[in-house]
Amino acid sequence: RCESLVEVYFQLQQQVMAASTELGPELLPRLLERFDEVLSSLVKSSFLVEKQPPQVLKTQTKFQASVRFLLGPRLLKAVPKPYMVRADMVTEKQARELELSNYSNTLSESTGEILHNTVALETNPTSGNCCANFKNVLLKKIKRCERKGSESVTEEKCAVLFSTNVTLTPSNVSIHLQVLSLPIVVIVHGNQDNNAKATVLWDNAFSDIDRVPFVVAERVPWDKMCDTLNLKFMAEVQTTKGLLKEHYFFLAQKIFNDHSASPEDFQSRHVSWAQFNKEILPGRGFTFWQWFDGVLDLTKRCLKSYWSDRLIMGFISKQYVCKLLSMQPDGTFLLRFSDSEIGGVTIAYVMRGKDGSSQVENIQPFSAKDLSIRSLGDRIRDLGQLRNLYPNIPKDQAFGSHYNSEWGGPG
Protein backbone atom coordinates (compact mmCIF):
# COMPACT_ATOMS: atom_id res chain seq x y z
CA ARG A 1 0.00 0.00 0.00
CA CYS A 2 1.14 3.54 -0.80
CA GLU A 3 0.50 4.73 2.78
CA SER A 4 2.82 2.04 4.18
CA LEU A 5 5.57 3.01 1.74
CA VAL A 6 5.24 6.64 2.78
CA GLU A 7 5.55 5.71 6.44
CA VAL A 8 8.73 3.76 5.65
CA TYR A 9 9.98 6.79 3.71
CA PHE A 10 9.46 9.17 6.66
CA GLN A 11 11.06 6.72 9.10
CA LEU A 12 14.13 6.43 6.89
CA GLN A 13 14.27 10.18 6.45
CA GLN A 14 14.20 10.67 10.23
CA GLN A 15 16.96 8.10 10.70
CA VAL A 16 19.10 9.85 8.08
CA MET A 17 18.57 13.22 9.75
CA ALA A 18 19.43 11.72 13.14
CA ALA A 19 22.67 10.44 11.67
CA SER A 20 23.45 13.66 9.80
CA THR A 21 26.64 14.33 11.78
CA GLU A 22 28.08 10.90 10.95
CA LEU A 23 27.05 11.16 7.27
CA GLY A 24 28.90 14.40 6.74
CA PRO A 25 28.27 17.53 4.61
CA GLU A 26 28.77 15.77 1.26
CA LEU A 27 26.70 12.61 1.65
CA LEU A 28 23.74 14.12 3.55
CA PRO A 29 22.57 16.53 0.79
CA ARG A 30 22.81 13.74 -1.80
CA LEU A 31 20.75 11.38 0.36
CA LEU A 32 18.11 14.04 1.06
CA GLU A 33 17.90 14.85 -2.66
CA ARG A 34 17.42 11.15 -3.40
CA PHE A 35 14.72 10.97 -0.73
CA ASP A 36 12.88 13.87 -2.43
CA GLU A 37 13.08 12.04 -5.79
CA VAL A 38 11.68 8.86 -4.23
CA LEU A 39 8.83 10.75 -2.55
CA SER A 40 8.03 12.62 -5.77
CA SER A 41 7.93 9.36 -7.75
CA LEU A 42 5.74 7.69 -5.13
CA VAL A 43 3.34 10.62 -4.96
CA LYS A 44 3.02 10.90 -8.74
CA SER A 45 2.32 7.18 -9.12
CA SER A 46 -0.45 7.39 -6.50
CA PHE A 47 -2.47 9.80 -8.68
CA LEU A 48 -4.63 7.60 -10.90
CA VAL A 49 -7.81 7.42 -12.96
CA GLU A 50 -10.46 5.61 -10.93
CA LYS A 51 -13.36 5.87 -13.41
CA GLN A 52 -12.20 6.00 -17.02
CA PRO A 53 -13.94 8.25 -19.57
CA PRO A 54 -15.76 6.35 -22.33
CA GLN A 55 -13.19 5.03 -24.81
CA VAL A 56 -15.49 5.93 -27.69
CA LEU A 57 -16.45 9.52 -27.01
CA LYS A 58 -18.91 11.51 -29.08
CA THR A 59 -18.62 15.27 -29.22
CA GLN A 60 -21.49 17.23 -27.68
CA THR A 61 -22.18 14.28 -25.36
CA LYS A 62 -21.83 14.44 -21.58
CA PHE A 63 -19.63 11.91 -19.83
CA GLN A 64 -18.26 11.11 -16.37
CA ALA A 65 -14.82 10.31 -15.00
CA SER A 66 -12.99 10.42 -11.68
CA VAL A 67 -9.41 10.52 -10.45
CA ARG A 68 -8.10 9.46 -7.07
CA PHE A 69 -5.05 10.61 -5.13
CA LEU A 70 -4.18 7.65 -2.91
CA LEU A 71 -1.78 9.65 -0.73
CA GLY A 72 -4.00 12.72 -0.52
CA PRO A 73 -5.43 12.06 2.97
CA ARG A 74 -1.90 11.48 4.32
CA LEU A 75 0.11 14.18 2.52
CA LEU A 76 -2.07 17.07 1.35
CA LYS A 77 -1.46 20.35 3.10
CA ALA A 78 -4.63 22.04 4.35
CA VAL A 79 -5.49 25.08 2.20
CA PRO A 80 -8.33 27.66 2.33
CA LYS A 81 -9.50 26.71 -1.17
CA PRO A 82 -9.56 23.10 -2.41
CA TYR A 83 -7.00 21.92 -4.93
CA MET A 84 -8.51 21.76 -8.43
CA VAL A 85 -8.05 18.99 -10.98
CA ARG A 86 -8.23 19.92 -14.68
CA ALA A 87 -9.17 17.64 -17.58
CA ASP A 88 -7.70 18.31 -21.06
CA MET A 89 -7.73 16.40 -24.34
CA VAL A 90 -4.30 15.40 -25.65
CA THR A 91 -3.23 13.86 -28.94
CA GLU A 92 -1.27 10.63 -29.20
CA LYS A 93 1.83 12.73 -29.93
CA GLN A 94 1.31 14.88 -26.82
CA ALA A 95 0.67 11.76 -24.70
CA ARG A 96 3.93 10.28 -26.00
CA GLU A 97 5.89 13.44 -25.17
CA LEU A 98 4.45 13.50 -21.65
CA GLU A 99 5.31 9.85 -21.11
CA LEU A 100 8.86 10.26 -22.41
CA SER A 101 9.40 13.24 -20.09
CA ASN A 102 8.17 11.07 -17.18
CA TYR A 103 5.34 13.59 -16.77
CA SER A 104 7.76 16.37 -15.84
CA ASN A 105 6.56 18.47 -18.79
CA THR A 106 3.27 20.38 -18.65
CA LEU A 107 0.68 20.48 -21.39
CA SER A 108 1.14 23.44 -23.74
CA GLU A 109 -2.19 23.24 -25.57
CA SER A 110 -5.35 21.16 -25.27
CA THR A 111 -6.38 19.39 -28.47
CA GLY A 112 -10.09 19.79 -27.74
CA GLU A 113 -12.47 22.00 -25.86
CA ILE A 114 -13.97 20.40 -22.74
CA LEU A 115 -16.72 22.11 -20.78
CA HIS A 116 -16.93 21.75 -16.97
CA ASN A 117 -13.37 20.43 -16.98
CA THR A 118 -12.21 21.71 -13.57
CA VAL A 119 -13.26 19.87 -10.41
CA ALA A 120 -12.22 20.07 -6.73
CA LEU A 121 -9.99 17.37 -5.26
CA GLU A 122 -11.84 16.46 -2.07
CA THR A 123 -11.36 13.97 0.75
CA ASN A 124 -14.52 12.08 1.66
CA PRO A 125 -14.82 12.09 5.47
CA THR A 126 -16.65 8.74 5.48
CA SER A 127 -14.44 6.69 3.14
CA GLY A 128 -11.27 8.73 3.56
CA ASN A 129 -10.77 8.67 -0.23
CA CYS A 130 -9.31 11.73 -1.92
CA CYS A 131 -11.04 12.09 -5.30
CA ALA A 132 -12.08 14.51 -8.02
CA ASN A 133 -15.37 13.46 -9.61
CA PHE A 134 -16.14 14.81 -13.07
CA LYS A 135 -19.91 14.36 -13.28
CA ASN A 136 -21.03 16.67 -16.05
CA VAL A 137 -18.17 16.91 -18.55
CA LEU A 138 -18.80 17.62 -22.22
CA LEU A 139 -16.35 17.46 -25.11
CA LYS A 140 -17.48 20.39 -27.22
CA LYS A 141 -15.08 19.94 -30.12
CA ILE A 142 -11.87 18.18 -31.11
CA LYS A 143 -8.93 19.30 -33.22
CA ARG A 144 -7.97 16.55 -35.62
CA CYS A 145 -4.27 15.99 -36.22
CA GLU A 146 -2.46 14.83 -39.35
CA ARG A 147 -3.00 11.14 -39.98
CA LYS A 148 -0.64 8.61 -41.47
CA GLY A 149 -1.38 7.24 -44.96
CA SER A 150 -4.83 5.69 -45.19
CA GLU A 151 -5.59 6.17 -41.49
CA SER A 152 -9.18 7.26 -40.83
CA VAL A 153 -10.48 9.52 -38.05
CA THR A 154 -11.74 6.44 -36.21
CA GLU A 155 -8.17 5.12 -35.99
CA GLU A 156 -6.96 8.33 -34.35
CA LYS A 157 -6.32 7.86 -30.63
CA CYS A 158 -6.19 10.58 -28.01
CA ALA A 159 -6.65 10.69 -24.22
CA VAL A 160 -7.83 12.85 -21.35
CA LEU A 161 -5.01 14.28 -19.24
CA PHE A 162 -5.94 14.97 -15.62
CA SER A 163 -3.61 17.37 -13.83
CA THR A 164 -3.34 19.38 -10.61
CA ASN A 165 -0.81 21.24 -8.46
CA VAL A 166 -0.71 20.33 -4.77
CA THR A 167 1.43 21.15 -1.76
CA LEU A 168 2.59 18.30 0.45
CA THR A 169 2.87 18.23 4.21
CA PRO A 170 5.08 18.24 6.24
CA SER A 171 7.72 19.06 3.61
CA ASN A 172 5.75 21.99 2.10
CA VAL A 173 6.88 20.84 -1.36
CA SER A 174 4.73 21.79 -4.37
CA ILE A 175 4.24 19.02 -6.90
CA HIS A 176 2.52 18.78 -10.30
CA LEU A 177 0.41 15.64 -10.66
CA GLN A 178 -0.62 14.30 -14.07
CA VAL A 179 -2.26 11.09 -15.23
CA LEU A 180 -3.56 9.93 -18.62
CA SER A 181 -6.80 8.10 -19.28
CA LEU A 182 -6.92 5.02 -21.46
CA PRO A 183 -6.85 5.78 -25.21
CA ILE A 184 -10.00 7.41 -26.55
CA VAL A 185 -11.42 7.59 -30.06
CA VAL A 186 -13.47 10.74 -30.59
CA ILE A 187 -16.38 10.58 -33.02
CA VAL A 188 -18.78 13.24 -34.26
CA HIS A 189 -21.45 10.96 -35.82
CA GLY A 190 -23.11 7.80 -34.53
CA ASN A 191 -22.21 5.98 -37.77
CA GLN A 192 -18.53 6.18 -36.76
CA ASP A 193 -19.19 4.20 -33.58
CA ASN A 194 -18.62 0.75 -35.08
CA ASN A 195 -15.16 1.55 -36.50
CA ALA A 196 -14.16 3.45 -33.35
CA LYS A 197 -15.02 0.38 -31.24
CA ALA A 198 -12.72 -1.70 -33.47
CA THR A 199 -9.79 0.64 -32.78
CA VAL A 200 -10.44 0.52 -29.03
CA LEU A 201 -10.88 -3.28 -28.97
CA TRP A 202 -7.62 -3.84 -30.87
CA ASP A 203 -5.75 -1.41 -28.61
CA ASN A 204 -7.12 -2.85 -25.36
CA ALA A 205 -6.49 -6.45 -26.41
CA PHE A 206 -3.09 -6.25 -28.04
CA SER A 207 -1.13 -3.38 -26.48
CA ASP A 208 1.71 -3.98 -24.02
CA ILE A 209 1.40 -2.56 -20.50
CA ASP A 210 4.73 -0.70 -20.64
CA ARG A 211 4.33 0.85 -24.07
CA VAL A 212 4.93 4.26 -25.53
CA PRO A 213 1.46 5.84 -26.00
CA PHE A 214 -0.37 4.46 -27.94
CA VAL A 215 1.76 2.00 -29.87
CA VAL A 216 0.13 -1.35 -30.68
CA ALA A 217 1.08 -4.27 -32.94
CA GLU A 218 -0.16 -4.25 -36.54
CA ARG A 219 -0.32 -8.06 -36.63
CA VAL A 220 -1.26 -10.50 -33.85
CA PRO A 221 -1.45 -14.32 -33.53
CA TRP A 222 -4.77 -15.75 -34.65
CA ASP A 223 -5.25 -17.64 -31.36
CA LYS A 224 -5.02 -14.31 -29.47
CA MET A 225 -7.65 -12.88 -31.79
CA CYS A 226 -9.87 -15.89 -31.05
CA ASP A 227 -9.57 -15.25 -27.31
CA THR A 228 -10.40 -11.57 -27.84
CA LEU A 229 -13.47 -12.26 -29.99
CA ASN A 230 -14.70 -14.83 -27.48
CA LEU A 231 -14.31 -12.51 -24.48
CA LYS A 232 -15.95 -9.68 -26.39
CA PHE A 233 -18.86 -11.88 -27.43
CA MET A 234 -19.54 -13.17 -23.92
CA ALA A 235 -19.20 -9.69 -22.37
CA GLU A 236 -21.48 -7.97 -24.89
CA VAL A 237 -24.14 -10.69 -25.00
CA GLN A 238 -23.87 -11.29 -21.23
CA THR A 239 -23.67 -15.05 -21.64
CA THR A 240 -21.49 -17.80 -20.19
CA LYS A 241 -21.66 -19.75 -23.47
CA GLY A 242 -18.64 -18.72 -25.54
CA LEU A 243 -17.44 -19.52 -29.03
CA LEU A 244 -16.51 -23.10 -29.92
CA LYS A 245 -13.63 -24.54 -32.00
CA GLU A 246 -15.85 -24.90 -35.06
CA HIS A 247 -16.86 -21.24 -34.73
CA TYR A 248 -13.19 -20.17 -34.74
CA PHE A 249 -12.61 -22.28 -37.87
CA PHE A 250 -15.42 -20.49 -39.70
CA LEU A 251 -14.20 -17.07 -38.52
CA ALA A 252 -10.66 -17.90 -39.68
CA GLN A 253 -11.92 -18.87 -43.13
CA LYS A 254 -13.79 -15.59 -43.27
CA ILE A 255 -11.05 -13.21 -42.10
CA PHE A 256 -8.25 -14.90 -44.09
CA ASN A 257 -10.47 -15.61 -47.13
CA ASP A 258 -9.09 -19.16 -47.18
CA HIS A 259 -11.34 -22.20 -47.46
CA SER A 260 -8.61 -24.75 -48.13
CA ALA A 261 -6.65 -24.55 -44.85
CA SER A 262 -7.26 -26.85 -41.89
CA PRO A 263 -8.05 -25.58 -38.37
CA GLU A 264 -4.45 -26.45 -37.40
CA ASP A 265 -3.07 -24.36 -40.28
CA PHE A 266 -4.81 -21.25 -38.96
CA GLN A 267 -3.30 -21.66 -35.48
CA SER A 268 0.15 -20.63 -36.71
CA ARG A 269 -1.09 -17.57 -38.63
CA HIS A 270 -1.10 -13.90 -37.73
CA VAL A 271 -4.01 -11.58 -38.49
CA SER A 272 -3.48 -7.92 -39.35
CA TRP A 273 -5.38 -4.80 -38.35
CA ALA A 274 -6.19 -4.32 -42.05
CA GLN A 275 -7.80 -7.78 -42.26
CA PHE A 276 -9.72 -7.04 -39.07
CA ASN A 277 -11.26 -3.69 -39.97
CA LYS A 278 -9.86 -2.02 -43.10
CA GLU A 279 -10.18 -4.50 -45.95
CA ILE A 280 -13.65 -5.16 -47.32
CA LEU A 281 -14.61 -8.86 -47.28
CA PRO A 282 -14.67 -10.42 -50.79
CA GLY A 283 -18.00 -9.81 -52.49
CA ARG A 284 -19.32 -7.76 -49.56
CA GLY A 285 -19.59 -4.09 -48.64
CA PHE A 286 -18.23 -4.38 -45.11
CA THR A 287 -15.19 -5.47 -43.08
CA PHE A 288 -14.82 -8.53 -40.85
CA TRP A 289 -15.29 -6.47 -37.67
CA GLN A 290 -18.34 -4.63 -39.04
CA TRP A 291 -19.92 -8.01 -39.78
CA PHE A 292 -18.92 -9.51 -36.39
CA ASP A 293 -20.14 -6.46 -34.49
CA GLY A 294 -23.48 -6.77 -36.29
CA VAL A 295 -23.74 -10.35 -35.01
CA LEU A 296 -22.90 -9.14 -31.49
CA ASP A 297 -25.59 -6.48 -31.59
CA LEU A 298 -28.25 -8.82 -32.95
CA THR A 299 -27.46 -11.56 -30.43
CA LYS A 300 -27.37 -9.11 -27.52
CA ARG A 301 -30.70 -7.53 -28.46
CA CYS A 302 -32.74 -10.49 -29.68
CA LEU A 303 -31.01 -13.86 -29.41
CA LYS A 304 -29.31 -14.05 -26.01
CA SER A 305 -31.49 -16.81 -24.58
CA TYR A 306 -31.39 -18.87 -27.81
CA TRP A 307 -27.60 -18.62 -27.96
CA SER A 308 -27.25 -19.47 -24.26
CA ASP A 309 -29.43 -22.55 -24.81
CA ARG A 310 -27.11 -23.53 -27.72
CA LEU A 311 -29.99 -23.44 -30.21
CA ILE A 312 -28.02 -21.30 -32.69
CA MET A 313 -25.10 -22.80 -34.60
CA GLY A 314 -24.47 -19.27 -35.82
CA PHE A 315 -20.92 -19.15 -37.13
CA ILE A 316 -21.09 -21.64 -39.99
CA SER A 317 -20.79 -21.29 -43.76
CA LYS A 318 -23.64 -21.84 -46.18
CA GLN A 319 -21.58 -24.55 -47.91
CA TYR A 320 -21.04 -26.50 -44.66
CA VAL A 321 -24.73 -26.17 -43.81
CA CYS A 322 -25.57 -27.90 -47.09
CA LYS A 323 -23.16 -30.71 -46.22
CA LEU A 324 -24.74 -31.16 -42.77
CA LEU A 325 -28.38 -30.99 -43.85
CA SER A 326 -28.39 -32.74 -47.24
CA MET A 327 -28.43 -36.24 -45.70
CA GLN A 328 -31.02 -35.35 -43.02
CA PRO A 329 -34.79 -36.02 -43.08
CA ASP A 330 -37.16 -33.39 -44.51
CA GLY A 331 -37.70 -30.40 -42.25
CA THR A 332 -34.35 -30.63 -40.42
CA PHE A 333 -33.11 -27.11 -39.86
CA LEU A 334 -30.46 -25.00 -38.14
CA LEU A 335 -29.81 -21.33 -37.50
CA ARG A 336 -26.81 -19.43 -38.83
CA PHE A 337 -25.73 -15.81 -38.95
CA SER A 338 -26.14 -14.24 -42.36
CA ASP A 339 -23.01 -13.88 -44.49
CA SER A 340 -24.49 -11.34 -46.86
CA GLU A 341 -26.11 -8.95 -44.38
CA ILE A 342 -24.85 -7.24 -41.24
CA GLY A 343 -26.86 -8.29 -38.18
CA GLY A 344 -29.04 -11.02 -39.65
CA VAL A 345 -29.90 -14.58 -38.64
CA THR A 346 -31.22 -17.06 -41.16
CA ILE A 347 -32.86 -20.48 -41.01
CA ALA A 348 -31.52 -23.19 -43.30
CA TYR A 349 -33.66 -26.32 -43.78
CA VAL A 350 -33.75 -29.37 -46.00
CA MET A 351 -36.60 -30.43 -48.24
CA ARG A 352 -36.96 -33.26 -50.77
CA GLY A 353 -37.94 -32.65 -54.35
CA LYS A 354 -40.40 -34.83 -56.28
CA ASP A 355 -37.46 -36.78 -57.66
CA GLY A 356 -36.26 -37.52 -54.13
CA SER A 357 -33.23 -35.27 -54.29
CA SER A 358 -32.54 -33.11 -51.25
CA GLN A 359 -32.49 -29.35 -51.47
CA VAL A 360 -31.27 -26.98 -48.75
CA GLU A 361 -33.19 -23.70 -48.57
CA ASN A 362 -32.18 -20.54 -46.71
CA ILE A 363 -34.93 -18.27 -45.45
CA GLN A 364 -34.41 -14.52 -45.91
CA PRO A 365 -32.38 -13.33 -42.88
CA PHE A 366 -34.23 -11.80 -39.94
CA SER A 367 -32.89 -8.49 -38.60
CA ALA A 368 -33.20 -7.11 -35.08
CA LYS A 369 -36.14 -5.04 -36.32
CA ASP A 370 -37.88 -8.17 -37.66
CA LEU A 371 -37.34 -10.03 -34.39
CA SER A 372 -38.64 -7.13 -32.34
CA ILE A 373 -41.93 -7.42 -34.25
CA ARG A 374 -42.15 -11.20 -33.86
CA SER A 375 -39.66 -13.29 -31.89
CA LEU A 376 -37.46 -15.94 -33.43
CA GLY A 377 -39.21 -18.69 -31.46
CA ASP A 378 -42.63 -17.68 -32.73
CA ARG A 379 -41.34 -17.40 -36.31
CA ILE A 380 -39.97 -20.94 -36.06
CA ARG A 381 -43.33 -22.14 -34.72
CA ASP A 382 -45.07 -20.37 -37.62
CA LEU A 383 -43.06 -22.19 -40.30
CA GLY A 384 -44.67 -25.58 -40.84
CA GLN A 385 -41.82 -26.85 -43.02
CA LEU A 386 -39.49 -26.78 -39.99
CA ARG A 387 -39.67 -30.00 -37.98
CA ASN A 388 -36.44 -30.93 -36.19
CA LEU A 389 -33.53 -28.81 -35.07
CA TYR A 390 -30.30 -30.39 -36.33
CA PRO A 391 -29.43 -33.12 -35.68
CA ASN A 392 -32.83 -34.49 -34.56
CA ILE A 393 -34.51 -32.45 -31.80
CA PRO A 394 -38.25 -31.83 -32.38
CA LYS A 395 -38.66 -28.07 -32.78
CA ASP A 396 -41.32 -27.78 -30.04
CA GLN A 397 -38.95 -29.51 -27.63
CA ALA A 398 -36.04 -27.26 -28.60
CA PHE A 399 -37.91 -23.95 -28.84
CA GLY A 400 -41.05 -24.49 -26.78
CA SER A 401 -39.83 -22.42 -23.86
CA HIS A 402 -39.22 -19.51 -26.28
CA TYR A 403 -42.75 -19.50 -27.76
CA ASN A 404 -45.04 -16.64 -26.84
CA SER A 405 -47.86 -17.99 -24.65
CA GLU A 406 -50.44 -16.07 -26.69
CA TRP A 407 -50.69 -18.25 -29.77
CA GLY A 408 -52.74 -16.72 -32.51
CA GLY A 409 -51.62 -18.83 -35.44
CA PRO A 410 -49.17 -17.73 -38.12
CA GLY A 411 -48.71 -13.96 -38.17
URSULHU-V596234 format. One record per helix or strand of 3 or more residues. SS is the DSSP state (a for helix, b for strand). FROM is the first residue (numbers start at 1). TO is the last residue. If there is no record, write none. Layout:
# URSULHU-V596234
<<SS,FROM,TO> <SS,FROM,TO>>
This chain:
# URSULHU-V596234
<<a,2,18> <a,20,45> <b,47,51> <b,56,58> <b,62,69> <a,72,75> <b,84,91> <a,92,100> <b,112,115> <b,118,120> <b,130,142> <a,153,155> <b,158,168> <b,174,180> <b,184,187> <a,190,206> <b,219,221> <a,222,237> <a,245,256> <a,263,267> <b,270,272> <a,273,277> <a,288,308> <a,318,325> <b,332,337> <b,345,352> <b,358,362> <a,368,373> <a,376,382> <a,395,402>>
